[in-house]
């Protein structure tokens, strides 16, 4: 069973930055796609960014230019650098790893709260 452990969430003022980490229990080369999602209270979970095993990235319009996804293969870790945070970025942030089209894994989530 694969484990994904997120960390780095917390309370930050609007305009501030946070870096989230997602550490995998096995080599992230085994996942063709890894991504970050978030879910705010009363809202659906939304995809923020993903990164392929080859390093290609894609972002949701809501975070483009403010968030950056990256990966450290040696540490089996994917990061989400979040800058210029806004109150509407408050949510639980989740890491996802896709091993195949039908098999994926989720972390437990980390809370990000942005105070205005």
FIKOLZA-1660 file (N, C-alpha, C; in steps of 0.1 Angstrom, whole numbers, plus 5000, padded with zeros to 4 digits):
% residues 116
   i   px   py   pz ch aa at
   1 5008 4988 5000  A  X  N
   1 5000 5000 5000  A  X CA
   1 5009 5012 5000  A  X  C
   2 5006 5022 4991  A  X  N
   2 5013 5034 4990  A  X CA
   2 5008 5044 5001  A  X  C
   3 5017 5051 5007  A  X  N
   3 5014 5062 5016  A  X CA
   3 5019 5075 5011  A  X  C
   4 5010 5085 5011  A  X  N
   4 5014 5098 5008  A  X CA
   4 5012 5107 5021  A  X  C
   5 5022 5114 5025  A  X  N
   5 5021 5122 5037  A  X CA
   5 5024 5137 5033  A  X  C
   6 5013 5145 5035  A  X  N
   6 5014 5159 5033  A  X CA
   6 5019 5166 5045  A  X  C
   7 5026 5177 5043  A  X  N
   7 5030 5186 5054  A  X CA
   7 5032 5200 5049  A  X  C
   8 5033 5209 5058  A  X  N
   8 5036 5223 5055  A  X CA
   8 5025 5232 5055  A  X  C
   9 5013 5227 5058  A  X  N
   9 5001 5236 5059  A  X CA
   9 5002 5244 5072  A  X  C
  10 4993 5254 5073  A  X  N
  10 4993 5262 5085  A  X CA
  10 4985 5275 5083  A  X  C
  11 4987 5284 5092  A  X  N
  11 4980 5297 5091  A  X CA
  11 4990 5307 5086  A  X  C
  12 4985 5315 5076  A  X  N
  12 4994 5325 5070  A  X CA
  12 4985 5337 5067  A  X  C
  13 4991 5349 5067  A  X  N
  13 4984 5361 5064  A  X CA
  13 4983 5362 5048  A  X  C
  14 4972 5369 5044  A  X  N
  14 4971 5372 5030  A  X CA
  14 4983 5378 5024  A  X  C
  15 4987 5374 5012  A  X  N
  15 5000 5379 5006  A  X CA
  15 5012 5370 5010  A  X  C
  16 5010 5362 5019  A  X  N
  16 5022 5353 5024  A  X CA
  16 5024 5341 5015  A  X  C
  17 5033 5333 5020  A  X  N
  17 5037 5321 5012  A  X CA
  17 5037 5309 5021  A  X  C
  18 5035 5297 5015  A  X  N
  18 5037 5284 5022  A  X CA
  18 5042 5274 5012  A  X  C
  19 5049 5264 5016  A  X  N
  19 5054 5254 5008  A  X CA
  19 5048 5240 5013  A  X  C
  20 5040 5234 5006  A  X  N
  20 5035 5221 5010  A  X CA
  20 5044 5210 5004  A  X  C
  21 5046 5199 5012  A  X  N
  21 5053 5187 5007  A  X CA
  21 5045 5175 5007  A  X  C
  22 5047 5166 4998  A  X  N
  22 5040 5153 4998  A  X CA
  22 5051 5142 4996  A  X  C
  23 5053 5135 5007  A  X  N
  23 5063 5125 5007  A  X CA
  23 5057 5111 5004  A  X  C
  24 5062 5104 4994  A  X  N
  24 5056 5091 4991  A  X CA
  24 5064 5080 4997  A  X  C
  25 5058 5069 4999  A  X  N
  25 5064 5057 5005  A  X CA
  25 5072 5048 4995  A  X  C
  26 5071 5052 4983  A  X  N
  26 5079 5045 4973  A  X CA
  26 5083 5055 4962  A  X  C
  27 5091 5050 4953  A  X  N
  27 5096 5059 4943  A  X CA
  27 5085 5066 4935  A  X  C
  28 5086 5079 4933  A  X  N
  28 5076 5086 4926  A  X CA
  28 5077 5084 4911  A  X  C
  29 5088 5078 4907  A  X  N
  29 5089 5074 4893  A  X CA
  29 5078 5064 4889  A  X  C
  30 5072 5057 4899  A  X  N
  30 5062 5047 4896  A  X CA
  30 5049 5053 4894  A  X  C
  31 5047 5066 4895  A  X  N
  31 5035 5073 4893  A  X CA
  31 5036 5082 4880  A  X  C
  32 5027 5080 4870  A  X  N
  32 5029 5088 4858  A  X CA
  32 5024 5102 4860  A  X  C
  33 5016 5104 4871  A  X  N
  33 5011 5118 4873  A  X CA
  33 5010 5120 4888  A  X  C
  34 5014 5131 4893  A  X  N
  34 5012 5135 4907  A  X CA
  34 5006 5149 4907  A  X  C
  35 4997 5151 4917  A  X  N
  35 4990 5164 4917  A  X CA
  35 4986 5169 4930  A  X  C
  36 4983 5181 4931  A  X  N
  36 4977 5188 4943  A  X CA
  36 4963 5192 4940  A  X  C
  37 4955 5189 4950  A  X  N
  37 4941 5193 4950  A  X CA
  37 4938 5200 4963  A  X  C
  38 4926 5207 4963  A  X  N
  38 4921 5213 4975  A  X CA
  38 4906 5212 4976  A  X  C
  39 4902 5212 4988  A  X  N
  39 4887 5212 4991  A  X CA
  39 4884 5222 5002  A  X  C
  40 4876 5232 4998  A  X  N
  40 4871 5241 5008  A  X CA
  40 4858 5237 5013  A  X  C
  41 4854 5241 5025  A  X  N
  41 4841 5237 5031  A  X CA
  41 4829 5240 5022  A  X  C
  42 4821 5230 5019  A  X  N
  42 4809 5231 5011  A  X CA
  42 4812 5232 4996  A  X  C
  43 4825 5229 4992  A  X  N
  43 4828 5229 4978  A  X CA
  43 4834 5216 4974  A  X  C
  44 4834 5214 4961  A  X  N
  44 4840 5202 4955  A  X CA
  44 4855 5202 4955  A  X  C
  45 4861 5191 4956  A  X  N
  45 4876 5190 4955  A  X CA
  45 4880 5195 4941  A  X  C
  46 4890 5203 4940  A  X  N
  46 4894 5209 4927  A  X CA
  46 4909 5206 4925  A  X  C
  47 4912 5203 4913  A  X  N
  47 4926 5201 4909  A  X CA
  47 4933 5214 4908  A  X  C
  48 4945 5216 4914  A  X  N
  48 4953 5228 4913  A  X CA
  48 4964 5227 4903  A  X  C
  49 4971 5216 4904  A  X  N
  49 4983 5215 4896  A  X CA
  49 4987 5200 4895  A  X  C
  50 4993 5197 4884  A  X  N
  50 4999 5183 4883  A  X CA
  50 5012 5183 4876  A  X  C
  51 5020 5173 4878  A  X  N
  51 5033 5172 4872  A  X CA
  51 5035 5157 4868  A  X  C
  52 5040 5156 4856  A  X  N
  52 5042 5142 4850  A  X CA
  52 5055 5136 4855  A  X  C
  53 5057 5124 4852  A  X  N
  53 5069 5117 4856  A  X CA
  53 5081 5124 4848  A  X  C
  54 5078 5130 4837  A  X  N
  54 5088 5136 4829  A  X CA
  54 5090 5151 4833  A  X  C
  55 5082 5156 4842  A  X  N
  55 5084 5169 4847  A  X CA
  55 5075 5180 4841  A  X  C
  56 5067 5176 4832  A  X  N
  56 5057 5186 4826  A  X CA
  56 5047 5190 4836  A  X  C
  57 5043 5203 4836  A  X  N
  57 5034 5207 4846  A  X CA
  57 5021 5214 4840  A  X  C
  58 5011 5214 4848  A  X  N
  58 4999 5221 4843  A  X CA
  58 4992 5227 4856  A  X  C
  59 4985 5238 4854  A  X  N
  59 4979 5245 4865  A  X CA
  59 4965 5250 4863  A  X  C
  60 4957 5250 4873  A  X  N
  60 4944 5256 4872  A  X CA
  60 4945 5271 4871  A  X  C
  61 4936 5277 4864  A  X  N
  61 4936 5292 4862  A  X CA
  61 4937 5299 4875  A  X  C
  62 4930 5294 4885  A  X  N
  62 4929 5300 4898  A  X CA
  62 4942 5302 4905  A  X  C
  63 4952 5294 4902  A  X  N
  63 4965 5294 4909  A  X CA
  63 4977 5297 4899  A  X  C
  64 4974 5298 4887  A  X  N
  64 4985 5300 4877  A  X CA
  64 4992 5313 4880  A  X  C
  65 5005 5312 4880  A  X  N
  65 5013 5324 4883  A  X CA
  65 5016 5326 4898  A  X  C
  66 5008 5319 4906  A  X  N
  66 5011 5320 4921  A  X CA
  66 5016 5308 4927  A  X  C
  67 5012 5296 4922  A  X  N
  67 5016 5283 4927  A  X CA
  67 5025 5276 4918  A  X  C
  68 5035 5269 4923  A  X  N
  68 5044 5261 4915  A  X CA
  68 5046 5247 4921  A  X  C
  69 5043 5237 4912  A  X  N
  69 5045 5224 4916  A  X CA
  69 5059 5219 4911  A  X  C
  70 5065 5211 4920  A  X  N
  70 5079 5206 4916  A  X CA
  70 5080 5192 4922  A  X  C
  71 5091 5185 4918  A  X  N
  71 5093 5172 4924  A  X CA
  71 5108 5170 4926  A  X  C
  72 5111 5163 4937  A  X  N
  72 5125 5158 4940  A  X CA
  72 5125 5143 4940  A  X  C
  73 5129 5138 4929  A  X  N
  73 5129 5123 4927  A  X CA
  73 5137 5116 4938  A  X  C
  74 5148 5122 4941  A  X  N
  74 5157 5115 4951  A  X CA
  74 5150 5114 4965  A  X  C
  75 5142 5123 4968  A  X  N
  75 5135 5123 4981  A  X CA
  75 5121 5118 4980  A  X  C
  76 5117 5113 4968  A  X  N
  76 5103 5108 4966  A  X CA
  76 5093 5118 4971  A  X  C
  77 5095 5131 4968  A  X  N
  77 5086 5141 4973  A  X CA
  77 5082 5151 4962  A  X  C
  78 5070 5155 4963  A  X  N
  78 5064 5165 4954  A  X CA
  78 5061 5177 4963  A  X  C
  79 5063 5189 4957  A  X  N
  79 5061 5202 4965  A  X CA
  79 5050 5210 4958  A  X  C
  80 5044 5219 4966  A  X  N
  80 5036 5230 4960  A  X CA
  80 5040 5242 4967  A  X  C
  81 5047 5251 4960  A  X  N
  81 5051 5264 4965  A  X CA
  81 5039 5274 4962  A  X  C
  82 5034 5280 4973  A  X  N
  82 5022 5288 4972  A  X CA
  82 5026 5302 4976  A  X  C
  83 5025 5312 4967  A  X  N
  83 5028 5326 4969  A  X CA
  83 5016 5334 4967  A  X  C
  84 5017 5346 4972  A  X  N
  84 5006 5356 4971  A  X CA
  84 4992 5350 4975  A  X  C
  85 4992 5344 4987  A  X  N
  85 4980 5336 4991  A  X CA
  85 4969 5346 4994  A  X  C
  86 4957 5341 4991  A  X  N
  86 4945 5349 4993  A  X CA
  86 4936 5341 5003  A  X  C
  87 4926 5349 5009  A  X  N
  87 4917 5342 5018  A  X CA
  87 4910 5331 5011  A  X  C
  88 4907 5332 4998  A  X  N
  88 4899 5321 4991  A  X CA
  88 4908 5309 4989  A  X  C
  89 4921 5309 4992  A  X  N
  89 4929 5298 4991  A  X CA
  89 4927 5289 5003  A  X  C
  90 4920 5293 5013  A  X  N
  90 4918 5285 5025  A  X CA
  90 4911 5272 5022  A  X  C
  91 4917 5261 5026  A  X  N
  91 4911 5248 5022  A  X CA
  91 4920 5237 5028  A  X  C
  92 4915 5225 5027  A  X  N
  92 4924 5213 5030  A  X CA
  92 4930 5209 5016  A  X  C
  93 4943 5208 5017  A  X  N
  93 4951 5205 5005  A  X CA
  93 4955 5190 5005  A  X  C
  94 4953 5184 4993  A  X  N
  94 4956 5169 4992  A  X CA
  94 4966 5167 4981  A  X  C
  95 4974 5157 4983  A  X  N
  95 4983 5152 4973  A  X CA
  95 4977 5139 4967  A  X  C
  96 4979 5138 4954  A  X  N
  96 4974 5126 4947  A  X CA
  96 4985 5120 4938  A  X  C
  97 4985 5107 4937  A  X  N
  97 4995 5100 4929  A  X CA
  97 4988 5090 4920  A  X  C
  98 4990 5090 4907  A  X  N
  98 4983 5081 4898  A  X CA
  98 4993 5071 4893  A  X  C
  99 4991 5058 4897  A  X  N
  99 4999 5047 4893  A  X CA
  99 4995 5042 4879  A  X  C
 100 4982 5041 4877  A  X  N
 100 4976 5038 4864  A  X CA
 100 4963 5046 4863  A  X  C
 101 4956 5045 4852  A  X  N
 101 4944 5052 4850  A  X CA
 101 4933 5049 4860  A  X  C
 102 4934 5037 4865  A  X  N
 102 4924 5032 4875  A  X CA
 102 4929 5032 4889  A  X  C
 103 4942 5034 4891  A  X  N
 103 4947 5032 4905  A  X CA
 103 4954 5045 4909  A  X  C
 104 4949 5051 4919  A  X  N
 104 4955 5063 4924  A  X CA
 104 4955 5063 4940  A  X  C
 105 4963 5072 4945  A  X  N
 105 4964 5073 4960  A  X CA
 105 4963 5087 4964  A  X  C
 106 4957 5088 4977  A  X  N
 106 4955 5102 4983  A  X CA
 106 4962 5103 4996  A  X  C
 107 4967 5115 4999  A  X  N
 107 4972 5117 5012  A  X CA
 107 4961 5121 5022  A  X  C
 108 4964 5123 5034  A  X  N
 108 4954 5126 5044  A  X CA
 108 4949 5141 5044  A  X  C
 109 4957 5149 5037  A  X  N
 109 4953 5163 5036  A  X CA
 109 4960 5172 5047  A  X  C
 110 4963 5184 5043  A  X  N
 110 4968 5194 5053  A  X CA
 110 4961 5207 5051  A  X  C
 111 4958 5213 5063  A  X  N
 111 4949 5225 5063  A  X CA
 111 4958 5237 5060  A  X  C
 112 4953 5245 5051  A  X  N
 112 4959 5258 5049  A  X CA
 112 4948 5269 5052  A  X  C
 113 4951 5278 5060  A  X  N
 113 4942 5289 5064  A  X CA
 113 4949 5302 5061  A  X  C
 114 4942 5310 5053  A  X  N
 114 4948 5323 5050  A  X CA
 114 4939 5334 5056  A  X  C
 115 4945 5342 5065  A  X  N
 115 4937 5352 5071  A  X CA
 115 4938 5365 5063  A  X  C
 116 4927 5372 5062  A  X  N
 116 4927 5385 5055  A  X CA
 116 4929 5397 5064  A  X  C
% end
